[in-house]
């Protein structure tokens, strides 16, 4: 039996005590922003043809349509514009079309950036439908390792990282007449860098009297004044959207078990609300979502809810794409849909049918420490901007409800905005990209400049990787220029450049291709013993990198790969994605004139080669059976998912990731021999930090 929750009705429907409005309508005139929940994004619930509503009628029903000519006129008159678009305005799908329909793509394409791959693909698919074309024709998309566009493409959706890599080849972005930076409020590292890149490209094209570049920044939160100041005081246009009142309730007292609060609230709703009212719950990560989903399914099967069927869907970035898309499919009549999601559901995707939102008030955030080299995954309080984003998900189609698992005072004490990712990330890839553009990263026009320590740490790593010749005056070496062509962490790019010398380029391409995607191994508590037996045939005594190599080799040799994956509890789609990435990496290697080679069964060469890029990621076994990282001096355990878990511990391992949750863990680990460490870059540093004496 699930107890009932107690929420106090501290907020009136549609309006918080500090004036944030949830219920507003679009108007033609410019005006000061009234405040807003900031939620946005295109509708994925396409009305079926049998309903008699055509795509054109759907377009015309959007709040932007009545002001279409005004928007086109503003874009023509201004080189730079900021659109603040509220819920349901349709700006992600419509404004790129208005740019094209207004004749502004005659001198180049319109690029529309998205922070997430799935958003770029799905929005492109919707707009292609509206333009009655196949994806890749007039409307296309480009994401990492996948280009679905052609010479006929005029509207090109792409991840921010994809456009950034294009800028390395063409700093002026001459293929584009307009660049639209969508979801700018998410402030990903790549978007922050693109702010500076497009601003400079616009200026240089003006000075060189080339075709002008128009910049459109689209945001869904109220921090647009910061953007306007950065873009030389450009005009802000407020697009008020179609949204409905949302009644907000907070808990009276916080018992700090937000998972239990969410669970209780869900079944309170399930008891009392009509079954066609769907529920979206915001949680922090995959493990938490999977655990709560199992609890929810178990309770839903109990006698109390026998007559109230419920279908539960997880939604997080690591979920395979086809499973992510399952949340948009309608459930049978009389079945409630419940989605357990991370912050991926805040803005990048809009799910139809949501009537209730349950907001845990927390998010899992990665923070990089440049001193220890460790990514710390912390569960932290969301910002007020995120809180309004989540609330707005309930008001898309009708009046909704948001239950916040935190008190009003906790809401008031939240920071107003989320800390930009660039201020809490490893900047090695970013600095490499800036150097490839010929930009001095220390003097780059950042909207929010990272600390000097973070930039120096990135420059130091690139120097150790021989991507630059000098720390004092960083300029790319020939190796550095080649490394910048790979859409990879510089450490992996370095490994590929050196792999031919170790005779194992084929193997290293495969390993890095698999690491570039999602987990290829299925895990489930239901069939744990069967899964362990099935996966055991791939296990290498030397660790995880060789284990995934074994699995991929077997996959390539399977007669019926799909059935083979089912039998061996491997993710077919993730392996197919890795196969596509592998082809792309092979092509880049050919462009860099890297000689193909394979070490066959001599896998010691693979282990040696890993050290070429991961020399700063070596850990030494201590007497207490914990590992100590030789650079950064962090004590850590092997991650429970490692092939080396429950095996005798080796003296030295090289690892791909060092992450901290409740404690520090080494992820993707391979055993290395002590004598090999004498030959790696900075070997003297490793010897100095060793505590066992084996490296002396």
N, C-alpha and C positions, 0 to 999 in steps of 0.2 A: 504494500500500500504506500502510495506516495503522499506525503503530507502537503498541505496547501501553503502557498507562499503568502507573504504579507507585504504588499506594496502600498505606499502612501501616495495619494493623488496630489502631488505637490506642484504639478504643472497643468495649466489649462490646455485644452485641446488646441493644437496648432501653434502654440506660442509659449516660449519659456519666459521666466521672470526677467531675463536680461534682453528681451525683445527679439530674439531670433524667430523669424516667421517661417512657417512651413507651407502656408496656403497663399499663393500669389499667382497672378495671371500676367501674361505677356502684354506689353504696351509698345506703341510705336516710338514714343519719344525717349530721348536719353534722360537719365535721372540718376540721382545719387542712390547707391545701393541701400535697400532697407535692411540688409542683413539677411542671411539665409542659411539653410541647412547645408548648402554646397553640394549636395548629391547630384550626380549626372549620369548620363550615358545612354547609349542607343538601346532601343527595345529589341530584344531577340525573339519575342513572341510574335512572329509573322502571322498575320491573320490568314487562315487557309482560303484558297480560292473559292471554295464552295460557299463561303460566307457572303460572297458577292461584293466584298470590299477589295478593290484593286490596289496595287502598290501605289499608283499615282494618287488614289483617294487617301491612302494612308499618309503619304507625303504631305498632301494638302491639309490634312487634319492636324499636323504638327504645329505647335505654337510659333515656330519660326516662319511658317509659310506666309502669313499676312505681311511680314516685314521683309520679305525676300529682296525686293528691289532696294529698300533702304540699306540692307546689309551689303549688297553688291556695290551700291554707290559708295558706302564708307570704305570698302576694300579698295576700290579704284582710287579714291582721294587720298588714302593714307598708305605710307610705306610700311608702317608697323601699327598693329592693332592688338588690343587685348580684349578677348571676349570672356566675360564672367557669365557662365551659363548655368542656370538652375535646372532643377529636376525636369526631365521630359522635354526639354526644348528641342532636342534632336540635333545639336550642333555638330557632333562627331560625324554624323552621316550626311547632314545637309550642307554645311558651310563649304566643304570641299567641292560638292556638286555645284554650289552657287559660283564658286571661283571658276569652274570649268564653263558653266552655262553663261557666265558673264564675259567670256572670251579671253580670260586671263591665262589660259594654258597654251596660247598660240606660240609663245616663245619658250615654252618649257613645261615640264610636269608640275603638278602640285604634290608635294610630299607631306604626308600626315603621320607624325610619329606617335607611337604608343609605348608605354613602359613595358607592356607584357606581350609576349608572342601570341597568346590566344586571343587577345583583344584585337591585334592587328589583323589576324586571319578572319575572325568572325565579322568584324565591321566591314572588311573588304567584301566578304561574301554577301552581306546584306546590301551594300551599295551597288554591287554588280547586279543583284536582282532588280534593284530599283532602276538601273540603267539598261535593263534587258540585255545583258551581255554575259559572257563567260568570264570567270575570274582569270586574269592574265591578259585580257584584251584591254578595253578602255579603262577598266578598274583592275588593279593588281595589288600584290603585296610582296614584301621582301622581309624575311626574318633570318636569323642566324642559320646558315647552312640550307636555306631554302629561298629560291627566287621565283615567284610566280608572277612575272611581268613580261612585257614584250615591247617592241618598238611602237606598238599602237597604244601603250598605256599612257594615260594622261593624269589619272588619279592613283597615286601609289601610297598605300598604307604600309608602314614599316616600323620596326622597333627602333627606338632611339639609338641603340648600338649599331644598327645597320646603316643609318644615315651618317653616324660618326665615322664608320669605316670608309664610306664613300668620300667623306671630306678629306681623308688622308690621300686619296687619289686625285681629288679635285677640290682644292681649298675654297674656290669661289662658288662651288655647287652650281656650275653653269647649266646642268641638265634641268634645273628647276627654276620656275618663275615665281613660285610661292612655296614657302615652308610653313606648315602648321604644326606647332608644338602642342599637342593635346595632352591632357592630364598633367599640366605643368605643376600643379599643386603637389604632386607626389614627390617631386624633387629628387628623382633618381640621379645617380652620378652622371650617367650619360646625358640626361636632359640638361643638367647644370652646365656640362661642358658645351653642349649644343647651343645654349644661350649665347655663350661667347663666340662660338664659331660662326653662327649665322649673323650675329651682329657685326662681326668684322667683315664677313663676306659681302654683306649689304653695303658697307662703307667702301670697301675696295672696288666693288663693281660700279659704284657711283663715281668714284675718283677716276676709274679707267674708262668711263663712258661706255660700259657694257650694259646689256639688258638689266634693268633694275630687278632687285630681289625684294619681294614682299614677305614680311614676317607676320604671322598671326599666332598669338599665344592664347591658348584656351585653358581656363582654370575653373574649378568647381568650388573653390573656397574664397574667403574674403580677403586674403593676404595679397591682393593684386596691386596695391599701391607700391609694394616692394618691387614687383615686376615692372611697373610703369616707370619708376625712378631709374631702374637699371637700363631700360630702353629709352632713355633720354626724354622722359615725360610724355610718352605716347598716350594716345587716347584710349580710354577704357569704355567698352560698351557692355551694358548690363542686359542680358537676355533672360527675362523672367520666364519661368517654365510652367508647365501644366503639372501641378501636384495637388495633393489633397491634404486636409488637416490630419495631423498625427497626434494622438493623445499620449503623453509621456508620463510614465510613473517611475519613481525611484524607490529603492528599498529604504526602510526606516532606519535599520541598523545593519552594519556590515559585519558578517561573521567570517569574512575572508575566504570562504569556500565558494568561489563564484561558480564552479562546476556544479555543485549541489544546488545552488540557487537557480541556475539555468535549467537544471533537470526538473526541479519542483515546479518552476513557472511553466515549463512546456506542458506538463501533464495537467496543470490547472487550466491552461488554454484548451487542451485536448478534451477535458471533461465538458467544457462549457461552450466552446465555439463551434459553429457549423464546420463540417468536414471539408468544405471547399475553401476554407481559409488556411492558407499555407504559412509556415513559420520559418524564419531565418534566424539562426543562432550564431553569434560571432564568438569564436574561440581562438586559441593561440597557435596551434600547430597540429601536425599529422597525428602524433601519438595521442594527444589529448582528444582530438576529434574521433579517432578510431575507437578509443576506449569508451567515450561517452556514447558513440553510435551503438556500440554493443550493448551498453546498459539500456539505452532507449528501446532498442529492438526487443530486448528481453522483457522489459516492463510492458511494452505494447502488446505482447503475446499473452499477457496474463488475463485471467477471467474477467477482471474489472473492465478491460478495454476490448473484450472479444468482439463487440459489435461496432467498434470504432477503429477501422483499419488505418494504419499509418505506414508510409514509405519513407525511409531515411536515406539521405544522400550526403556523403562527405564532399567537401570542395576545398582543395588546397593545391598549391602550385606543383607539388610532386606527383599529383594524381595524373595518370595518363589522360591525354586530351579527350579521347572518346568518353571516358568516365566523367570528365569535367562537363562535357556537353549533355550528359544524362540529366543534369539538374533542370535543363530547359524543356524537357519533354513533359507533356501533360500526364498527370496520373489518372487512373480510371475514376469514374464517377463514384463519389462516396469514399474516397481515400485521401487522407491528408498528406501533403508533402512537407517534410521537415528537412531543411538543409543545415548542416553543421559546417561552417566556413571560417577560413582565416580572413585577414583583411583584403584578400583578393576580391571579395564580394563588395567592398566598400564603393569602388568607383569603376573598376575596369569591366565589370560584367553586371548586367541588370537582369534579374531573374523574375519572370512573370508570376503573378498570382500571390505574391507575398503580402499578407495582411498584418502579420505580427513580426516584430523584430525583438529578439532578446539579446541585449548587449552586455557581454561580460565585463567590458570596461578595460580590458587588457590586450596586449599584443606582444608577440615574440619579436624582439628587435636584435639585430646583429651589430655589435660594436667591436671594431678592430683596435687592438693595442699595438702600436708600432714598436714599443719597447720589447714586449714578450713575443710578438708575432702571433698572438692568439686572437681568434674570433670568439667573442663571448656572446652566447645566445641568452638574452635575459628576457624574462616576462616583466614588462613595464606597463605603467598606466598609459592609456591613449591620451591624445590631446583633445581639447574641446572641438577643434575642427573635425577630427576623426569621429567624435561622438555625434556631431551633427550629420556627418556623412552616413553613418550607420542608421541614425534615426530616419533619414529620408528614404531609406529603402522600403519603408512600410507604407509610403504615401503615393505610390506610383499609379495605381489603378482605381483606388477608392480610399475612403477614410481608413486610417490604420492605427496601430498601437505599437508603442515602443516601451519595453520593460528594461530599465537600466539596473544592472546588478551592482550599483554603487549609490551612495547617498548624494543628496544635493550638495552638501559641503565638499564631498570628494570631487564632484564635477567642477565646483568653483575653484578648487585648488589645482586642477589640471592646467598644464601649459596651454597657451592659446593655439600654437601651431606645432607640428611635428618637426623634430630636428632633421635638417636635410641630410640625405645619405652621404654626401661628399664629406661631411664633417665627422663621420664615424666609420670610414671604410679604408681598406688597403688601397692605396692609390698607385700601385706599380703599373697596372694596365693603363690607367688614365694618363700618367706621366709619359709612358711610352707613346701613347697616341698623340699627345700634345707635341712631343719631340718629333714625331713623324710628320706633323704639320709644320714643323719649323718654328714652334712657339716656345718661348721661354716660360716654363711653368711657374717660376717664381714671380713673374710679372704679368701673368695671364689675368684677363678681366673676369675673375670669378664673381658671381652674384654674392656668394658667401665664401670667403677664402678659407681653405683648410689651414690647419696649423703648420708652421714651418717645420716642426718635428715630423709630421706625417709626410710632407713633401720630401724632406731630407732622407727619411727612411726609404721611400720609393726610389729615389735617385741612387742611394747606396746599393740597393738590391740590383738595379739595372747595371750598375758598374761591376758588381760581382758576377753578373751574368754575361759581362762583356758586350752589353748592348750599347754602352756609351764608353768613351775613352777616358773621360775625366769627370770627377765629381764637381770640381770648381766651375768648369765650363762644359756642361753636359751637351754633347752632340752625338747623334747616332753613328755607330760604326756600321760597316757593311752587314755584320750579323744583326745589329739592331734594326736596320731597315727591313731585313728579311723577317725578323720576329714580328714587326708591326703589321705584316701582311696576314698573319694568322689571327683569327678571332678567338684568341686563347689567352689564358694567364701567361705572362712572359716566361715563367718557369717551364711550362709545357712547350712553348715555342722553342726554347733553348734545347730542350731534350730532342725535339724533332730535328733541329739543325745538326745536332751532333750524332744522331742515331746511326747514320750511314757509316761513320767511323767505327762504330761498335758492331756493324753488320746486322742491325736489328730494326731498320726503319719500318718495315712492314708490321712488326709486332708493336712498336711504340705508337704507330698511327692507330692501330686497333685499340690499344689500351686507352689512349687519350680520347678517342671517339666515344668509347663507352662511358668514360668519366664525364664527358661533356653533356650527357643526357641524364635521364632519370634512372633509378635503380632497376636493373634488369632481373633481379631476383624477387619473386613473390614471397611475402611472409604473411602468415596467418596463424592465429592461435588455434583455429579449428583443426587444421591438418598438420600440426607442427612436426610430428614424427615422420609422416610421409614426405614432407618437404625436406627435412634434414637428410633423409636417405637419398632423395632425388638429387639434391645439391652436392652430396658427398663425392659424386664422380668427377666434379669439376675442381674440388679443393686442391690447392697446392700447398705443400708444407712450407713454402716460402712466403705465403701471404696472399693479399687481396688482389694486387695488380696481375699476378699470374693466374689467379682464380678466374677473374673476368676474361682474361685472354683465353683460357681453356674453354670457358662456356661459349665465347663468341666463335672460336674455331669449330666447335661441335655444331653450333647453329648453322654456320656456313655449309657444313657437310651434310645437313639433314635433308632427306628426300622430300618430306612434307614438313616444312619449318613450323607451320602453325600448330599442327598436331603434336609435333616434337616439343614445342614450348609448353603446350598444355600438359603433356605427360611429365615434363621435368620442372613444372612450376616456375617457368621463366616468362617474363613479360614480352610477348611477341612484338607489340608496337614499339616498345623502348629499344628492342634489338634492331628492328627495322630502321628506327631513327638513327641509331648508332651506325648502321650500315651506310645510310645516306651521308652522315657526317664524315665517315671514313673516306667516301668517294671525294668529298669536297677537300678534305685534308690532303689526299693524294694529289689532287689537281694543283693545290697551292705548292706542295713539295716539288712537283714537276716545274712549276713556274720559277721556283727558287733553285732549280738545277740540282736537286738533291738526288743522289743515286739510290735507286731501289735496292733493298737488301733484306735478307731474312736469315735469322740465326737458327731456324729449324728447332731442334730439340736442345740446343745449347743455351738454355734460358739464363745462365749466369750473366750473359752479355746484357740481357734486359735489366737485370738487377743493378749491374754496374752503371748502365746508361741512365737509370733513374736518378742516380746521384749527381749527374751533370747539372740538372736543374733544381734538384731538391736537396742540395748540399747543406742548406740552412735548416733542413727539417730532419735532423738525425736525433734519435733519442737513445739513451744508454740505460740499461737495466740496473736498478739499485738493489741493495740488500733486502729492502722491504717489499721487493717484487713489484714496485712501481717503476715507471720510466721517468727519466729526467731529460728534458730537451736540452741539447748542448748549446743551442743559441736561444736565449730567453730564460733558461733555468726554470722551466715549469715542470712540476710533477704531474704525471698523467697516467691513466689506465688505458688499455686497449679498449676500443669501442666494442660493445657487446655484439655488433653485427659482423665483426672481423672474422675472417677464416682462421686467424691465429688464436682466437679465444678458446680456452680450455685445452690449449696445447702447451708443451714446455716452452718457457719464454726464452727468446734469443737475447744475446748480449746487446746487439745493436739492431735498430730498425730505422727505416726511412719512412716517413708518413706524408700524405698529401695534405691533410687538414688537421689542425689543432683547434678543437672547439670546447667551449665550457657551457654546460647547462647547470646541473646541480654540482658537478665536478668537471675536471678537465679530462678530455678523451682524445686519443689519437685515432684518426680515421684513415682508411685505405693505407694499409701498412705492408711493407715488404722487409724481410730479413736481409741484412747486408753483412759482409765479412769485415772484421776490424781492419785488416790490412788494406782494404780498398779505400778506406777513409784517409789514408796518407796521401792519396793522389788527387783528392778533390780540391776545388778552390777553397781557400781559407782553411786548409788542413791544420795549420798551426793553431788557429783559433779553436778548432774542435779539440785538439790535443790539450790545449790550455784549460778548457772547460771540463774535460773528462775527470770523473771522480774515482774511477776504478783503477786507473793506471794502465789499462790495456792499450791506450793510444799513445803512451809516453814514448 
